[in-house]
Amino acid sequence: MESAPCAAPQPPRLLDRLRDKIRLKHYSIRTEYAYTDWVRRFVLFHGKRHPRDLGAAEVEAFLTHLAVERRVSASTQNQAKSALLFLYKEILGSELPWLDNVENAKRPQRLPVVLGRDEVASLLSRMTGGNGLIARLLYGSGLRLMEAVRLRVKDLDLNRLEIVVRDGKGGKDRVTMLSGSLKAPLEAQLAVARALHQRDLADGLGEVWLPFALERKYPSAAREWAWQYVFPSERLSEDPRSGKTRRHHVDEQNVQRARRCGRRGFTSSPRRTRCAIPSPRTCWRAATTFERCRNYWDIRMCPRR
């Protein structure tokens, strides 16, 4: 009896090809989520037609829909455009001249609203616990929000009062100073994180996400204390790529919510009450820079935006 012929393997779907290309280029998982979402919206907007059958007119129509009907910001519109250009150039291989002629939305130039010393002290006094400690790192060490929540034990040097920022903006590493007043709170936070890690190890868990191929190169590194997050999450979660159950770092939105709650206590001018801290990265780092320059610090030690 003849065996039935094997079915030909199905080619990967468009979004799967998009995810594979993004991971090949080592883009962040946030970029992966954003790009796949924009491509999905683009396809649905044009009645589920395949992007290879669409062109410049359809791309411009989608971007116009975002700007006119959805009234998105210029940065959001430019993100959608970047996702579509990545799709056509990297996935569909379309080297068409119109790809480079799609104009970017003009982003307005705005000045950051920088809090004064008394306002920063008032805000920090209302933020307690791990969120308050992260806020103090943002202000005292000039860290970005994601750099603070992703901080690992091995990158914290309490003896030399230094923090090594790994894979920062632009994929660059840097060293920044650590305020001496934060040494004791960080030691207490490390004790809490270590106790949580010991409990996970006793339950047969205790792994943390490692960048690139370190997990294969050093199989036991994911359970080592040095690689654990300084600010671990209270809950275990499933890794969206590997499917493993791990303890991730705290959600950055918790810090933003705590900051908004602390801001409500301000009684200063209406201008600052409306936009006390519109962006955690911009205002905290700008406040750190201005404060150091006011105190005659070397401007080269001020964190760059």
Backbone as numpy.savetxt, mean C-alpha at the origin, in Angstrom:
# Nx Ny Nz CAx CAy CAz Cx Cy Cz
-10.81 -51.37 -27.52 -11.66 -50.17 -27.52 -10.78 -48.93 -27.52
-11.04 -48.05 -28.44 -10.22 -46.87 -28.56 -10.58 -45.86 -27.47
-9.55 -45.28 -26.93 -9.76 -44.25 -25.90 -10.18 -42.95 -26.53
-10.99 -42.22 -25.79 -11.48 -40.94 -26.30 -10.33 -39.94 -26.38
-10.27 -39.16 -27.44 -9.18 -38.19 -27.55 -9.23 -37.16 -26.43
-8.05 -36.81 -25.97 -7.96 -35.83 -24.88 -8.35 -34.45 -25.39
-9.11 -33.77 -24.59 -9.53 -32.43 -24.98 -8.35 -31.47 -24.91
-8.30 -30.59 -25.86 -7.21 -29.61 -25.90 -7.34 -28.67 -24.70
-6.21 -28.35 -24.09 -6.28 -27.44 -22.94 -6.81 -26.08 -23.34
-7.66 -25.54 -22.51 -8.22 -24.23 -22.79 -7.16 -23.15 -22.57
-7.08 -22.17 -23.47 -6.13 -21.08 -23.26 -6.51 -20.28 -22.03
-5.54 -19.69 -21.36 -5.86 -18.91 -20.16 -6.78 -17.74 -20.47
-7.63 -17.45 -19.54 -8.56 -16.34 -19.73 -7.80 -15.02 -19.67
-8.47 -13.98 -20.12 -7.83 -12.67 -20.25 -7.34 -12.16 -18.90
-8.18 -12.23 -17.89 -7.79 -11.72 -16.57 -6.69 -12.57 -15.95
-6.69 -13.88 -16.23 -5.60 -14.72 -15.72 -4.28 -14.35 -16.38
-4.31 -14.07 -17.68 -3.10 -13.61 -18.37 -2.63 -12.28 -17.81
-3.58 -11.42 -17.49 -3.24 -10.12 -16.92 -2.56 -10.29 -15.56
-3.11 -11.17 -14.71 -2.51 -11.40 -13.40 -1.11 -11.99 -13.52
-0.94 -12.93 -14.44 0.38 -13.55 -14.62 1.42 -12.53 -15.06
1.03 -11.64 -15.94 1.98 -10.62 -16.43 2.33 -9.63 -15.32
1.36 -9.26 -14.53 1.62 -8.34 -13.43 2.57 -8.97 -12.42
2.37 -10.25 -12.11 3.25 -10.92 -11.16 4.64 -11.14 -11.76
4.72 -11.35 -13.08 6.01 -11.48 -13.74 6.83 -10.20 -13.59
6.16 -9.06 -13.63 6.85 -7.78 -13.51 7.00 -7.33 -12.05
6.60 -8.19 -11.12 6.74 -7.93 -9.68 5.99 -6.66 -9.26
4.82 -6.43 -9.85 3.98 -5.34 -9.38 3.33 -5.77 -8.06
2.91 -4.81 -7.30 2.31 -5.10 -6.00 0.93 -5.74 -6.19
0.48 -6.41 -5.14 -0.84 -7.05 -5.21 -1.95 -6.01 -5.29
-1.71 -4.82 -4.76 -2.71 -3.75 -4.89 -2.84 -3.30 -6.35
-1.73 -3.24 -7.06 -1.78 -2.93 -8.48 -2.51 -4.02 -9.25
-2.28 -5.27 -8.86 -2.97 -6.38 -9.51 -4.48 -6.26 -9.32
-4.92 -5.98 -8.11 -6.35 -5.83 -7.86 -6.92 -4.65 -8.66
-6.20 -3.53 -8.66 -6.71 -2.33 -9.34 -6.79 -2.55 -10.85
-5.75 -3.12 -11.45 -5.74 -3.29 -12.91 -6.80 -4.29 -13.36
-6.92 -5.42 -12.66 -7.94 -6.40 -13.05 -9.35 -5.82 -12.89
-9.55 -5.00 -11.88 -10.87 -4.39 -11.69 -11.19 -3.41 -12.81
-10.20 -2.61 -13.24 -10.46 -1.65 -14.30 -10.69 -2.35 -15.64
-9.95 -3.41 -15.91 -10.17 -4.15 -17.15 -11.56 -4.79 -17.14
-11.96 -5.31 -16.00 -13.30 -5.91 -15.90 -14.37 -4.85 -16.13
-14.20 -3.68 -15.56 -15.18 -2.60 -15.77 -15.21 -2.17 -17.24
-14.04 -2.13 -17.87 -13.97 -1.73 -19.28 -14.73 -2.71 -20.16
-14.56 -4.00 -19.91 -15.24 -5.03 -20.70 -16.76 -4.96 -20.48
-17.17 -4.81 -19.24 -18.61 -4.72 -18.96 -19.22 -3.45 -19.54
-18.47 -2.37 -19.56 -18.99 -1.11 -20.09 -19.32 -1.24 -21.57
-18.55 -2.04 -22.29 -18.78 -2.21 -23.73 -19.49 -3.52 -24.04
-20.38 -3.94 -23.14 -21.23 -5.09 -23.41 -20.50 -6.41 -23.50
-19.45 -6.58 -22.70 -18.68 -7.83 -22.65 -18.00 -8.18 -23.97
-17.70 -7.17 -24.75 -16.91 -7.40 -25.96 -15.44 -7.56 -25.59
-14.72 -8.38 -26.35 -13.32 -8.61 -26.05 -12.51 -7.35 -26.38
-11.55 -7.00 -25.54 -10.78 -5.76 -25.79 -10.04 -5.74 -27.11
-9.71 -6.93 -27.69 -9.01 -6.92 -28.98 -9.90 -6.40 -30.10
-11.22 -6.40 -29.87 -12.15 -5.88 -30.87 -12.47 -4.41 -30.65
-11.84 -3.81 -29.65 -12.09 -2.41 -29.32 -10.85 -1.59 -29.64
-11.04 -0.30 -29.75 -9.92 0.56 -30.12 -9.91 1.87 -29.36
-9.34 2.88 -30.00 -9.15 4.17 -29.34 -10.49 4.81 -28.97
-11.47 4.71 -29.85 -12.76 5.34 -29.57 -13.40 4.74 -28.33
-13.30 3.43 -28.17 -13.91 2.78 -27.00 -13.16 3.12 -25.72
-11.84 3.21 -25.80 -11.06 3.59 -24.62 -11.40 5.01 -24.19
-11.46 5.93 -25.16 -11.79 7.31 -24.84 -13.22 7.43 -24.32
-14.12 6.62 -24.85 -15.51 6.66 -24.38 -15.59 6.19 -22.93
-14.81 5.18 -22.58 -14.82 4.69 -21.19 -14.22 5.73 -20.25
-13.13 6.34 -20.64 -12.51 7.36 -19.79 -13.42 8.58 -19.66
-14.11 8.93 -20.74 -15.05 10.05 -20.68 -16.22 9.72 -19.75
-16.68 8.49 -19.80 -17.76 8.05 -18.89 -17.32 8.19 -17.43
-16.08 7.83 -17.14 -15.59 7.95 -15.77 -15.54 9.41 -15.33
-15.11 10.30 -16.24 -14.93 11.70 -15.86 -16.26 12.45 -15.81
-17.16 12.19 -16.76 -18.38 12.98 -16.87 -19.51 12.40 -16.02
-19.78 11.12 -16.17 -20.91 10.53 -15.47 -20.55 10.04 -14.06
-19.41 9.40 -13.92 -19.01 8.92 -12.61 -18.31 9.98 -11.79
-17.81 11.02 -12.45 -17.17 12.16 -11.80 -16.02 11.71 -10.89
-15.16 10.85 -11.42 -14.02 10.39 -10.66 -12.93 11.47 -10.69
-11.97 11.34 -9.78 -10.88 12.30 -9.73 -9.90 12.05 -10.88
-8.99 13.01 -11.08 -8.02 12.88 -12.16 -7.09 11.70 -11.91
-6.70 11.47 -10.66 -5.80 10.35 -10.37 -6.48 9.01 -10.64
-7.78 8.91 -10.33 -8.51 7.68 -10.60 -8.64 7.44 -12.10
-8.90 8.50 -12.84 -9.00 8.38 -14.30 -7.67 7.95 -14.90
-6.57 8.50 -14.40 -5.26 8.13 -14.91 -4.91 6.69 -14.55
-5.37 6.23 -13.40 -5.13 4.84 -13.03 -5.86 3.90 -13.99
-7.10 4.23 -14.33 -7.85 3.42 -15.29 -7.16 3.42 -16.64
-6.65 4.56 -17.05 -5.94 4.62 -18.33 -4.68 3.77 -18.30
-3.95 3.80 -17.20 -2.73 2.99 -17.10 -3.05 1.51 -17.17
-4.15 1.11 -16.55 -4.55 -0.30 -16.59 -4.87 -0.73 -18.02
-5.58 0.11 -18.77 -5.94 -0.24 -20.14 -4.73 -0.24 -21.06
-3.82 0.70 -20.86 -2.60 0.71 -21.67 -1.75 -0.52 -21.38
-1.70 -0.94 -20.13 -0.98 -2.16 -19.79 -1.62 -3.37 -20.46
-2.93 -3.40 -20.49 -3.64 -4.50 -21.13 -3.30 -4.59 -22.60
-3.37 -3.47 -23.30 -3.17 -3.51 -24.75 -1.71 -3.74 -25.13
-0.78 -3.15 -24.37 0.63 -3.28 -24.73 1.22 -4.61 -24.28
0.92 -5.01 -23.03 1.59 -6.17 -22.45 0.84 -7.47 -22.70
-0.48 -7.44 -22.77 -1.27 -8.66 -22.90 -1.68 -8.91 -24.35
-2.25 -7.90 -24.99 -2.73 -8.06 -26.37 -1.66 -7.75 -27.40
-0.54 -7.16 -26.96 0.55 -6.86 -27.88 0.20 -5.84 -28.93
-0.62 -4.88 -28.59 -1.05 -3.86 -29.56 -0.12 -2.66 -29.47
0.75 -2.51 -30.43 1.63 -1.35 -30.50 1.03 -0.33 -31.46
-0.14 0.14 -31.11 -0.83 1.09 -31.97 -0.48 2.52 -31.57
-0.43 3.44 -32.53 -0.03 4.82 -32.20 -0.99 5.51 -31.26
-2.27 5.11 -31.29 -3.24 5.81 -30.46 -3.03 5.53 -28.97
-2.29 4.46 -28.63 -2.08 4.16 -27.22 -1.32 5.28 -26.52
-0.35 5.85 -27.22 0.45 6.92 -26.62 -0.20 8.28 -26.76
-1.27 8.37 -27.54 -1.93 9.65 -27.74 -3.11 9.88 -26.80
-3.43 8.88 -25.99 -4.50 9.06 -25.01 -3.99 9.98 -23.92
-4.65 11.11 -23.75 -4.16 12.13 -22.83 -4.46 11.77 -21.38
-3.55 12.19 -20.51 -3.76 12.04 -19.08 -4.65 13.16 -18.56
-5.46 12.84 -17.58 -6.25 13.89 -16.93 -5.32 14.79 -16.12
-5.55 16.08 -16.20 -4.70 17.02 -15.50 -5.02 17.02 -14.02
-4.02 16.71 -13.22 -4.21 16.68 -11.77 -3.99 18.08 -11.20
-4.91 18.56 -10.38 -4.75 19.91 -9.81 -3.60 19.95 -8.82
-2.91 21.06 -8.80 -1.82 21.28 -7.86 -2.40 21.80 -6.54
-2.17 21.06 -5.48 -2.71 21.45 -4.18 -1.59 21.50 -3.15
-1.73 22.42 -2.22 -0.76 22.53 -1.15 -1.17 21.64 0.02
-0.23 20.94 0.63 -0.59 20.11 1.79 -0.92 20.98 2.99
-1.89 20.56 3.77 -2.24 21.24 5.01 -1.42 20.61 6.12
-0.44 21.34 6.63 0.49 20.82 7.61 0.06 21.27 9.00
-0.05 20.33 9.91 -0.44 20.64 11.27 0.73 21.25 12.04
0.41 22.14 12.95 1.41 22.70 13.82 1.80 21.73 14.93
2.80 22.13 15.72 3.30 21.26 16.78 2.22 20.97 17.81
1.46 21.96 18.20 0.40 21.75 19.20 -0.72 20.88 18.64
-1.04 21.07 17.37 -2.10 20.27 16.76 -1.68 18.80 16.64
-0.41 18.57 16.28 0.07 17.19 16.19 0.04 16.54 17.56
0.48 17.27 18.59 0.47 16.71 19.95 -0.96 16.41 20.40
-1.90 17.29 20.03 -3.29 17.06 20.40 -3.85 15.83 19.70
-3.50 15.66 18.42 -3.99 14.50 17.68 -3.39 13.21 18.21
-2.08 13.21 18.44 -1.41 11.99 18.91 -1.90 11.58 20.31
-2.27 12.57 21.11 -2.76 12.23 22.45 -4.09 11.49 22.40
-4.84 11.64 21.30 -6.14 10.97 21.15 -6.01 9.60 20.49
-4.83 9.26 20.01 -4.60 7.98 19.36 -3.77 7.10 20.29
-4.34 5.99 20.71 -3.69 5.12 21.69 -3.47 3.74 21.08
-2.76 2.90 21.83 -2.53 1.53 21.40 -1.62 1.45 20.19
-1.79 0.37 19.42 -0.95 0.18 18.24 -1.14 1.25 17.19
-2.36 1.75 17.02 -2.61 2.82 16.05 -1.87 4.09 16.44
-1.88 4.40 17.74 -1.16 5.58 18.20 0.34 5.44 18.00
0.89 4.24 18.20 2.32 4.02 18.00 2.68 4.15 16.53
1.83 3.63 15.65 2.09 3.78 14.22 2.05 5.25 13.82
1.10 5.99 14.35 1.02 7.42 14.04 2.27 8.16 14.50
2.81 7.78 15.63 4.04 8.40 16.12 5.24 8.05 15.25
5.23 6.85 14.68 6.29 6.49 13.73 6.17 7.30 12.45
4.95 7.54 12.00 4.75 8.35 10.80 5.30 9.76 11.01
5.04 10.32 12.17 5.46 11.69 12.44 6.92 11.77 12.85
7.37 10.85 13.71 8.72 10.94 14.24 9.79 10.41 13.32
9.46 9.41 12.49 10.47 8.81 11.61 10.23 9.09 10.13
9.14 9.75 9.81 8.88 10.08 8.42 8.51 8.89 7.58
7.93 7.84 8.18 7.52 6.68 7.42 6.20 6.93 6.70
6.04 6.29 5.58 4.73 6.25 4.94 3.86 5.24 5.68
2.55 5.34 5.47 1.64 4.49 6.23 1.92 3.01 5.99
2.04 2.61 4.72 2.27 1.20 4.43 3.65 0.76 4.88
4.62 1.64 4.88 5.95 1.30 5.39 5.90 1.00 6.88
5.05 1.70 7.60 4.95 1.48 9.04 4.24 0.17 9.36
3.12 -0.12 8.71 2.38 -1.34 9.03 3.12 -2.58 8.54
3.98 -2.44 7.52 4.75 -3.57 7.00 6.09 -3.75 7.69
6.36 -2.99 8.70 7.65 -3.05 9.39 7.85 -4.42 10.03
9.01 -5.02 9.80 9.34 -6.32 10.36 10.33 -6.19 11.50
10.39 -7.22 12.33 11.21 -7.17 13.53 12.68 -6.96 13.19
13.16 -7.62 12.16 14.58 -7.55 11.80 15.01 -6.17 11.33
14.06 -5.35 10.90 14.37 -4.02 10.38 14.30 -2.94 11.45
14.12 -3.35 12.69 14.01 -2.40 13.79 15.22 -2.55 14.70
16.03 -1.50 14.80 17.24 -1.52 15.63 17.04 -0.55 16.78
16.65 -1.08 17.94 16.39 -0.23 19.09 17.66 0.25 19.77
18.77 -0.43 19.57 20.03 0.00 20.18 20.60 1.22 19.47
20.56 1.21 18.17 21.08 2.34 17.39 19.98 3.34 17.04
18.76 3.06 17.44 17.62 3.93 17.16 17.51 4.20 15.66
17.44 3.11 14.91 17.33 3.21 13.46 16.24 2.26 12.95
15.67 2.62 11.83 14.69 1.78 11.14 15.15 1.62 9.70
15.21 0.38 9.24 15.54 0.10 7.85 14.23 -0.12 7.10
13.94 0.74 6.15 12.73 0.63 5.35 13.06 -0.19 4.12
12.41 -1.35 4.00 12.66 -2.24 2.87 11.59 -2.06 1.79
12.06 -2.03 0.55 11.16 -1.98 -0.60 10.17 -0.82 -0.46
10.72 0.36 -0.24 9.89 1.56 -0.11 9.41 2.05 -1.47
9.11 3.32 -1.54 8.62 3.89 -2.79 9.67 3.74 -3.88
9.26 3.22 -5.02 10.20 2.97 -6.10 11.03 1.72 -5.90
10.66 0.86 -4.93 11.42 -0.35 -4.67 12.76 -0.11 -4.03
12.95 1.02 -3.37 14.24 1.38 -2.79 14.23 1.17 -1.27
15.41 0.85 -0.74 15.61 0.74 0.71 16.23 2.03 1.23
15.97 2.31 2.49 16.59 3.46 3.11 16.63 3.25 4.62
17.43 4.06 5.29 17.55 4.02 6.74 17.07 5.35 7.29
16.23 5.31 8.29 15.74 6.53 8.92 15.89 6.43 10.43
15.82 7.55 11.09 16.04 7.59 12.54 14.78 7.20 13.31
14.99 6.79 14.54 13.90 6.40 15.43 13.96 7.25 16.67
12.86 7.86 17.03 12.82 8.70 18.22 13.05 7.87 19.48
13.88 8.40 20.38 14.16 7.68 21.62 12.94 7.51 22.49
11.96 8.39 22.37 10.75 8.27 23.18 9.89 7.08 22.78
10.16 6.51 21.58 9.37 5.38 21.11 10.03 4.05 21.42
11.19 4.07 22.05 11.89 2.81 22.31 11.09 1.92 23.27
10.65 2.48 24.39 9.89 1.68 25.36 8.56 1.20 24.78
7.76 2.06 24.11 6.51 1.55 23.51 6.75 0.46 22.47
7.83 0.58 21.70 8.12 -0.45 20.70 8.54 -1.76 21.36
9.27 -1.68 22.46 9.63 -2.90 23.18 8.38 -3.60 23.71
7.42 -2.82 24.20 6.17 -3.42 24.66 5.39 -4.02 23.50
5.39 -3.34 22.34 4.70 -3.87 21.17 5.36 -5.16 20.68
6.68 -5.23 20.73 7.39 -6.44 20.33 7.07 -7.60 21.26
6.89 -7.30 22.55 6.52 -8.36 23.49 5.14 -8.93 23.17
4.22 -8.04 22.80 2.88 -8.51 22.42 2.94 -9.33 21.14
3.72 -8.86 20.15 3.83 -9.58 18.89 4.51 -10.94 19.09
5.52 -11.00 19.97 6.20 -12.27 20.22 5.26 -13.28 20.89
4.47 -12.82 21.84 3.52 -13.72 22.50 2.51 -14.26 21.50
2.07 -13.41 20.59 1.13 -13.84 19.56 1.78 -14.85 18.62
3.05 -14.61 18.30 3.77 -15.53 17.41 3.98 -16.88 18.09
4.32 -16.87 19.37 4.51 -18.13 20.09 3.22 -18.93 20.15
2.09 -18.25 20.28 0.81 -18.94 20.29 0.51 -19.56 18.93
0.84 -18.84 17.86 0.62 -19.39 16.53 1.51 -20.61 16.28
2.76 -20.56 16.74 3.64 -21.70 16.57 3.11 -22.92 17.32
2.56 -22.69 18.50 2.00 -23.80 19.26 0.79 -24.41 18.56
0.10 -23.63 17.75 -1.06 -24.13 17.02 -0.68 -24.68 15.64
0.62 -24.77 15.37 1.08 -25.29 14.08 1.06 -24.27 12.97
0.97 -22.99 13.30 0.95 -21.93 12.29 2.22 -21.08 12.44
2.07 -19.78 12.48 3.21 -18.90 12.72 3.95 -18.45 11.48
3.45 -18.77 10.28 4.12 -18.34 9.07 3.71 -16.91 8.71
4.62 -16.24 8.03 4.36 -14.89 7.55 4.75 -14.84 6.08
4.17 -13.92 5.35 4.48 -13.81 3.92 5.91 -13.32 3.74
6.64 -13.94 2.81 8.01 -13.55 2.47 8.06 -13.06 1.04
8.86 -12.04 0.76 8.92 -11.51 -0.61 9.69 -12.43 -1.54
9.30 -12.36 -2.81 9.98 -13.07 -3.89 10.07 -14.57 -3.59
11.25 -15.18 -3.80 11.39 -16.62 -3.64 12.07 -17.00 -2.34
12.05 -16.14 -1.36 12.73 -16.45 -0.10 12.08 -17.63 0.61
10.79 -17.83 0.39 10.11 -18.94 1.04 10.65 -20.29 0.56
11.02 -20.37 -0.72 11.61 -21.60 -1.24 13.08 -21.71 -0.90
13.78 -20.58 -0.87 15.21 -20.60 -0.58 15.47 -20.88 0.89
14.65 -20.31 1.77 14.79 -20.52 3.21 13.43 -21.01 3.75
13.18 -22.30 3.70 11.84 -22.81 4.06 11.41 -22.48 5.48
12.36 -22.37 6.40 11.99 -22.11 7.80 11.94 -20.63 8.15
12.30 -19.76 7.21 12.37 -18.33 7.52 11.00 -17.74 7.83
9.95 -18.29 7.22 8.61 -17.74 7.42 8.14 -17.88 8.86
8.73 -18.82 9.61 8.34 -19.00 11.01 9.28 -18.32 11.98
10.38 -17.77 11.49 11.36 -17.15 12.38 10.84 -15.83 12.92
11.28 -15.51 14.13 10.83 -14.30 14.79 11.28 -13.05 14.05
12.46 -13.07 13.46 13.00 -11.87 12.81 12.14 -11.41 11.65
11.43 -12.34 10.99 10.64 -11.97 9.82 9.21 -11.59 10.17
8.83 -11.67 11.41 7.45 -11.36 11.79 7.21 -9.85 11.74
5.94 -9.49 11.59 5.56 -8.08 11.55 5.57 -7.50 12.96
6.02 -6.25 13.06 5.99 -5.56 14.35 4.56 -5.32 14.78
3.69 -5.07 13.83 2.27 -4.81 14.11 1.42 -5.89 13.44
1.35 -7.09 14.04 0.57 -8.17 13.42 -0.92 -7.97 13.61
-1.67 -8.55 12.71 -3.12 -8.49 12.81 -3.61 -9.39 13.93
-4.75 -9.04 14.48 -5.33 -9.86 15.54 -5.93 -11.15 14.99
-6.21 -11.18 13.70 -6.88 -12.34 13.11 -5.98 -12.98 12.06
-6.12 -14.28 11.90 -5.47 -14.99 10.82 -6.24 -14.78 9.52
-5.56 -14.86 8.41 -6.20 -14.65 7.12 -5.57 -15.58 6.09
-6.27 -15.73 4.98 -5.80 -16.60 3.91 -5.08 -15.77 2.87
-3.87 -16.21 2.52 -3.09 -15.53 1.49 -3.84 -15.63 0.17
-4.15 -14.51 -0.50 -4.94 -14.58 -1.73 -4.21 -15.26 -2.88
-2.88 -15.35 -2.83 -2.14 -15.97 -3.93 -1.80 -17.42 -3.64
-1.30 -17.71 -2.44 -0.89 -19.08 -2.12 -2.00 -19.90 -1.46
-2.98 -19.22 -0.86 -4.06 -19.93 -0.17 -3.69 -20.40 1.23
-2.48 -20.08 1.71 -2.06 -20.50 3.04 -2.65 -19.58 4.10
-2.86 -20.15 5.28 -3.37 -19.37 6.41 -2.20 -18.76 7.15
-2.18 -17.46 7.21 -1.06 -16.73 7.81 -1.60 -15.57 8.63
-0.68 -14.96 9.39 -1.02 -13.74 10.13 -0.37 -12.56 9.41
-1.20 -11.73 8.85 -0.73 -10.57 8.10 -0.51 -9.41 9.06
-0.07 -8.29 8.52 0.06 -7.09 9.35 -1.30 -6.44 9.55
-1.35 -5.45 10.42 -2.61 -4.77 10.71 -3.11 -4.06 9.45
-4.39 -3.86 9.40 -5.00 -3.16 8.27 -4.73 -1.68 8.42
-4.20 -1.07 7.36 -3.88 0.36 7.42 -5.12 1.21 7.60
-6.28 0.69 7.24 -7.51 1.46 7.43 -7.83 1.67 8.90
-7.37 0.77 9.76 -7.59 0.97 11.20 -6.88 2.23 11.68
-5.67 2.46 11.16 -4.93 3.67 11.54 -5.64 4.90 11.01
-6.15 4.83 9.81 -6.85 5.97 9.23 -8.14 6.27 9.99
-8.85 5.23 10.42 -10.06 5.46 11.21 -9.72 6.09 12.55
-8.66 5.60 13.19 -8.25 6.18 14.47 -7.83 7.64 14.30
-7.19 7.94 13.17 -6.80 9.32 12.92 -8.01 10.21 12.74
-9.03 9.71 12.02 -10.24 10.51 11.83 -10.97 10.73 13.15
-10.99 9.72 13.99 -11.64 9.89 15.29 -10.90 10.91 16.14
-9.57 10.89 16.08 -8.80 11.88 16.83 -8.93 13.28 16.29
-9.15 13.39 14.98 -9.28 14.71 14.36 -10.54 15.43 14.79
-11.57 14.69 15.14 -12.86 15.33 15.47 -12.77 16.20 16.70
-11.73 16.03 17.48 -11.61 16.84 18.68 -10.97 18.19 18.45
-10.58 18.51 17.18 -9.93 19.78 16.91 -10.91 20.94 17.06
-10.42 22.04 17.57 -11.23 23.25 17.73 -10.56 24.44 17.06
-9.66 24.17 16.07 -8.94 25.25 15.41 -9.81 25.84 14.31
-9.17 26.52 13.35 -9.89 27.24 12.32 -10.69 26.29 11.44
-11.77 26.76 10.81 -12.57 25.90 9.94 -11.77 25.28 8.80
-10.78 26.03 8.28 -10.00 25.49 7.17 -9.29 24.21 7.58
-8.71 24.22 8.77 -7.97 23.03 9.22 -8.91 21.97 9.75
-10.07 22.35 10.20 -11.02 21.35 10.67 -11.55 20.53 9.51
-11.75 21.17 8.37 -12.28 20.45 7.22 -11.26 19.46 6.66
-9.98 19.85 6.60 -8.98 19.01 5.94 -7.76 18.87 6.83
-7.99 18.48 8.07 -6.88 18.37 9.02 -5.78 17.47 8.49
-6.12 16.24 8.08 -5.12 15.35 7.51 -5.75 14.66 6.30
-5.77 15.30 5.14 -6.40 14.67 3.99 -5.67 13.45 3.48
-4.36 13.36 3.71 -3.59 12.21 3.25 -2.56 11.86 4.30
-2.58 10.65 4.87 -1.63 10.30 5.91 -0.19 10.44 5.46
0.12 10.07 4.21 1.50 10.13 3.77 1.95 11.58 3.62
1.13 12.39 2.94 1.56 13.74 2.64 1.69 14.58 3.90
0.67 14.61 4.73 0.68 15.53 5.86 1.64 15.10 6.96
1.67 13.82 7.29 2.60 13.40 8.34 4.03 13.66 7.91
4.38 13.31 6.66 5.75 13.49 6.22 6.08 14.97 6.03
5.11 15.75 5.56 5.37 17.18 5.44 5.54 17.82 6.81
4.72 17.39 7.77 4.87 17.92 9.13 6.21 17.53 9.71
6.68 16.31 9.43 7.99 15.89 9.92 9.08 16.74 9.31
9.02 17.00 8.01 10.04 17.79 7.34 10.08 19.21 7.87
8.91 19.86 7.97 8.86 21.24 8.43 9.33 21.35 9.88
8.98 20.34 10.69 9.38 20.40 12.09 10.90 20.29 12.24
11.52 19.42 11.44 12.97 19.28 11.53 13.67 20.52 11.01
13.14 21.10 9.94 13.75 22.32 9.41 13.58 23.48 10.39
12.44 23.52 11.09 12.23 24.57 12.09 13.23 24.45 13.23
13.62 23.22 13.53 14.58 22.99 14.62 16.01 22.92 14.12
16.26 23.40 12.88 17.61 23.51 12.32 18.26 22.13 12.14
17.46 21.16 11.71 18.02 19.87 11.34 18.65 19.99 9.95
19.55 19.08 9.66 20.13 19.03 8.32 19.03 18.67 7.34
18.80 19.49 6.33 17.71 19.28 5.40 17.88 17.96 4.65
19.14 17.47 4.53 19.36 16.22 3.82 18.83 15.03 4.61
18.56 15.18 5.90 18.02 14.10 6.71 16.51 14.10 6.72
15.90 15.12 6.14 14.45 15.18 6.08 13.95 14.16 5.07
12.86 13.45 5.35 12.34 12.44 4.41 11.83 13.08 3.15
12.13 12.45 2.02 11.68 12.96 0.73 10.32 12.36 0.39
9.50 13.14 -0.24 8.18 12.67 -0.67 8.31 11.84 -1.92
